[in-house]
Amino acid sequence: MAARNEDPGATVDAFGEAVNMTALQLEKWLATDESKSVGQSNGGESVGHASGRRIVKLLHTNKTDLTDADLSHMRKVVGYVKRHVEQRPDGDVTDTPWRYSLMNWGHDPTK
């Protein structure tokens, strides 16, 4: 995971490794019932689903236009994906909340 004091390039690289879905793939995924069925929420949109919408925007943003807030969110995504991947359940994960949650964060573990 990129540290706060790392150069933006290192953060962008780590984000690129963690997020293995394209903006189009992620947009299509976020529109599904499965995407909306997972994650922590306060009765509204889940944290992961909101993050996914932000990731789509980040994927469309030129590297030179990234803000400190963008880089901070990218680090958050990298950390989440890293922690969650380590919690992989046994067996086929294709249709599991674990995979769906990761996909909301732009990472499809079956790729």
N, C-alpha and C positions, 0 to 999 in steps of 0.2 A: 504494500500500500504506500502511496506517495505521502510523504510527510508535508506538513503545512509550509515548511521552509524550503521544500524542493522546488526546483525550477518548474515552470508551467509545462514544459515539454515532457518531463517525467510523469506529471499527472495525466497529461493527455495520452501518453503511451500506456500507462497502467489502465486508464479508462478504456482504451481501445482493445486491450487484452481481456478485460472483464466483460465488456458489452460485445456479445457476438451476434447480435441481431441487428439487421438494418433498420433504419427509421421506418420504412414501409412495413416490414415484418412486425415491428413493435406496435405501430399504429393499428394494424389489423388485429393483433393479439389483444390490445387494450379494449377493443370494441366487443370482445366475446364475453359471454356470461361466466365462463371459467375464470377469466382474468378478474372479473368483478367479485368473484366468490371467495377470494382469499385475502389475507392481510389484516392488520390491525386498523380499526377505524372507530370513530366516535359516532357511529350511526350514519356517516356519510361515506365519502370516498376513502379508501384505505391509503395508508402512507405509501405503500409500494405502487399502487395505481397512480397516485399523484406524481411519484418519482418517475414512473414510466413516461408520463406526459412530458415531464421536464427533460428526460433523456432524449426524447424525440426532437425537442427543440435544440438540445445540445448537439445532436448528430447533424443538424442542419446549420450549425453555427461555424463560421470560419475560426480557425485556431487563433488568429490575430484579434478577433473580436470577443474572446472569452473574458468575462469579468472575474473578479476575485470570488464573487458568489457562485459563479458557474464552476470555477475550479474547486471550490469547497464542496459543491454537490457532487462533482465528479469523484472526489476523494471518498465521499460518503458511499457512493455506488460501489466503488472498488472494495471498500471495507465490508459492505453488506454481502457482496457476491463471494468474497473470500471466506467469510465466516459461514455463510449458508451452504456453500459447496462442501465444506468440511462436515456438515451434518447429513450427508446423503443417506437416505434410508436404504435398507436392503431390498433387493428384488428390482422388478421393472418399475421405473419411475415415470413412465410416459404420462399416465393420467393421475398424477398425485398433486395434492396441494403444495408439496415441497417444490416440484417443478414449476407449477403455476406461479408461485410466489417469486421464484428466481426470474421467470420470464417477465414479470411485471417490472423487474429491475434491469431488463435488457439482456439477460443471460439465459440461453436455452442449454441446459446441461446435457441434452441428447445430441447436440451438434458435435 
